[in-house]
Amino acid sequence: MAEPIFDDQVPLYELRDTHVRYRTPAGQVTAVGGVTFDVAARGMTVLAGPSGSGKSTLLRVLGLIDRHTAGSVAWQGRDIGRLSHRARRAVRRERIAVVFQAPPDNLIGHLGVAANLTAAAQSAGLPDADPEILDWLGIPGTGGWRVSALSGGQQQRLAFGCALARSPAVVLADEPTSQLDAASAALVLDVLRRLTERGVAVVAASHDPELVALGDRVVHLREGRIDEVAA
């Protein structure tokens, strides 16, 4: 499997006094209230904190799904607030992979296992997925299976395999173990660990203490603000 190509001397992300505010019928809500930190181009950064602390909101901003409303966010030194819609889509398609917390949300249910990997690779402009990915995930021989034949933990590992098939610079994972039993979660954590060993940066939002413990850097959030940064 090919290694990701990017400039690892520059942080993947640089957030400076970044705010995210939403308008609701009850008025304006601040989901993220002025955070400053970097995400390294290698290793794992964990956004940790209780529900409502702003973890998932920040992950959506890092994934170029939502826009920040004040401050700045840079991707590889480029201010994403100044990128055109087309340029944002290109970065999102070619360099970023996202894994959601519910395993079925990450996969195309009517396609088989191998077809999901192929679709993921092609969505990033690549011809096909590496056939070794299923062995690497610990689910060899399942290429012809329907996704529904996999357990929840196997589906979540396949989701990370689909992320890897896209050869991204970074994988963003939102509470990837929250819906798994302990044994399945442990296998997913092993996949996350091996992703970083391959040189893929990972940013995970989680309150799972075992996942938090894997972080090379942990940004602790509370009520949309940074409580502590631990390296």
C-alpha positions in Angstrom: 0.0 0.0 0.0 1.4 3.4 -1.0 2.4 5.9 1.6 0.6 9.3 1.7 2.4 12.1 0.0 2.5 15.6 1.6 4.8 18.1 3.3 5.2 16.8 6.8 7.3 19.8 7.8 4.2 21.9 7.8 1.3 21.3 10.3 -1.7 19.8 8.6 -4.0 22.3 10.4 -3.3 25.5 12.2 -6.3 26.9 14.1 -6.0 30.4 15.5 -8.7 31.9 17.8 -11.2 29.8 15.8 -14.9 30.3 16.5 -17.9 28.4 15.3 -21.3 29.9 15.8 -24.8 28.7 14.7 -28.0 30.5 14.4 -31.0 28.8 16.0 -34.6 29.8 16.6 -33.6 30.6 20.2 -30.7 32.8 19.0 -27.0 32.5 18.2 -25.2 29.5 19.8 -21.4 29.3 20.1 -20.3 25.7 19.6 -16.5 26.6 19.6 -15.4 29.7 21.3 -11.9 30.7 20.3 -9.5 27.7 20.1 -5.8 27.8 19.1 -3.8 24.6 18.3 -2.0 22.8 15.6 -2.5 19.3 14.1 0.8 17.7 13.2 1.2 16.0 9.8 1.9 12.7 11.5 0.7 10.9 14.6 -2.6 11.0 16.3 -4.3 14.1 17.7 -7.3 13.4 20.0 -10.1 16.0 20.6 -11.3 14.9 24.1 -14.1 16.1 26.2 -17.7 15.4 27.3 -20.7 15.5 25.1 -21.4 19.1 23.9 -17.8 20.2 24.3 -17.3 21.0 20.6 -15.4 17.9 19.5 -17.6 16.9 16.6 -18.1 20.5 15.5 -14.3 21.0 15.2 -14.0 17.7 13.4 -16.6 19.0 10.8 -14.6 22.2 10.4 -11.3 20.2 9.9 -13.1 18.0 7.4 -14.1 21.1 5.4 -17.8 20.1 5.9 -18.7 23.2 8.0 -17.1 26.6 8.0 -15.7 28.5 11.0 -17.2 31.9 11.6 -14.3 33.8 13.1 -10.5 33.4 13.5 -8.6 31.3 11.0 -8.0 27.7 10.0 -5.1 26.8 7.7 -4.6 23.5 5.8 -0.9 22.9 5.0 -0.4 26.7 5.3 -3.4 27.7 3.1 -6.2 29.7 4.8 -9.2 27.5 4.1 -11.5 30.5 4.7 -10.2 31.9 1.4 -10.5 28.8 -0.6 -13.2 28.6 -3.3 -16.0 26.1 -3.0 -14.3 24.1 -5.7 -10.9 24.1 -4.0 -12.5 23.0 -0.7 -14.1 20.1 -2.5 -10.8 19.1 -4.1 -9.0 19.1 -0.7 -11.8 17.2 0.9 -11.9 14.6 -1.9 -8.2 14.1 -2.4 -6.6 14.6 1.0 -9.2 14.0 3.8 -11.1 10.8 4.8 -13.8 10.9 7.4 -15.1 8.0 9.6 -18.4 8.5 11.5 -19.3 6.8 14.7 -22.1 4.6 13.4 -20.5 1.9 11.3 -23.3 1.7 8.7 -23.0 5.5 8.0 -19.5 4.9 6.6 -20.3 2.3 4.0 -22.5 1.8 0.9 -24.9 -0.9 2.0 -25.9 -2.3 -1.4 -22.3 -2.9 -2.4 -20.1 -5.8 -1.2 -17.0 -5.4 1.0 -14.5 -5.2 -1.9 -16.7 -3.0 -3.9 -16.9 -0.5 -1.0 -13.1 -0.4 -1.0 -13.0 0.2 -4.8 -15.7 2.9 -4.5 -13.7 4.7 -1.8 -10.5 4.6 -3.9 -12.3 5.9 -7.0 -13.9 8.7 -5.1 -10.4 10.1 -4.5 -9.5 9.6 -8.2 -7.6 6.4 -7.7 -8.2 3.4 -10.0 -8.7 0.8 -7.3 -8.0 -0.2 -3.7 -5.0 -2.3 -2.7 -6.1 -5.9 -2.4 -4.0 -6.3 0.7 -6.2 -4.0 2.7 -8.6 -6.8 3.8 -5.7 -8.8 5.2 -4.3 -5.7 6.9 -7.7 -5.1 8.5 -7.8 -8.7 9.8 -10.9 -9.6 7.7 -9.3 -11.6 4.8 -11.6 -13.5 2.5 -14.6 -11.2 3.0 -14.3 -9.3 -0.3 -17.4 -11.0 -1.8 -19.5 -10.6 1.4 -22.4 -8.2 1.8 -21.6 -5.4 4.3 -24.6 -6.6 6.4 -22.8 -9.9 6.9 -20.0 -8.1 8.9 -20.3 -7.4 12.6 -20.4 -3.8 13.7 -16.7 -4.0 14.7 -15.8 -5.5 11.3 -17.8 -2.8 9.5 -15.9 -0.1 11.4 -12.6 -1.6 10.5 -13.8 -1.7 6.9 -14.6 2.0 7.2 -11.0 2.7 8.1 -9.9 0.4 5.2 -12.0 2.6 2.9 -10.4 5.7 4.4 -6.9 4.2 3.7 -7.9 3.2 0.2 -8.3 6.9 -0.6 -4.6 7.5 0.3 -5.5 10.5 2.4 -3.1 12.9 4.3 -5.5 12.6 7.3 -8.3 10.5 8.7 -10.9 12.2 10.8 -12.7 9.9 13.1 -15.8 10.9 15.1 -16.3 8.7 18.2 -15.2 5.6 16.2 -15.5 3.2 19.2 -18.6 4.6 20.9 -21.1 2.0 19.4 -18.8 -1.0 19.7 -18.3 -3.7 22.4 -15.0 -3.8 24.2 -13.5 -6.5 22.0 -14.5 -4.8 18.8 -13.3 -1.4 20.0 -9.9 -2.9 20.8 -9.5 -4.1 17.2 -10.5 -0.7 15.9 -7.9 0.9 18.2 -5.3 -1.4 16.8 -6.2 -0.3 13.2 -5.9 3.4 14.3 -2.5 2.7 15.8 -1.3 1.0 12.6 -2.6 3.8 10.5 -0.4 6.3 12.3 2.5 3.8 11.9 2.0 4.0 8.1 2.4 7.8 8.3 -1.3 8.7 8.0 -2.3 11.5 10.4 -5.3 10.8 12.5 -7.6 13.2 14.3 -10.1 11.5 16.5 -12.9 13.0 18.6 -13.6 10.8 21.5 -14.3 10.5 25.2 -13.1 6.8 25.2 -10.2 6.8 27.7 -8.4 4.0 25.8 -8.5 6.0 22.5 -7.5 9.2 24.3 -4.5 7.3 25.7 -3.3 6.6 22.1 -3.0 10.3 21.3 0.4 11.8 20.6 -1.4 15.1 21.5 -4.7 15.5 23.3 -6.7 18.7 23.1 -9.1 18.6 26.1 -12.3 20.7 25.4 -15.0 21.9 27.6 -18.0 24.0 26.6 -16.3 24.9 23.2 -13.0 26.0 24.7 -9.7 24.4 25.3 -9.3 23.2 28.9 -5.8 21.7 28.4 -3.4 20.5 25.7 -1.3 17.5 26.6 1.5 16.0 24.5 
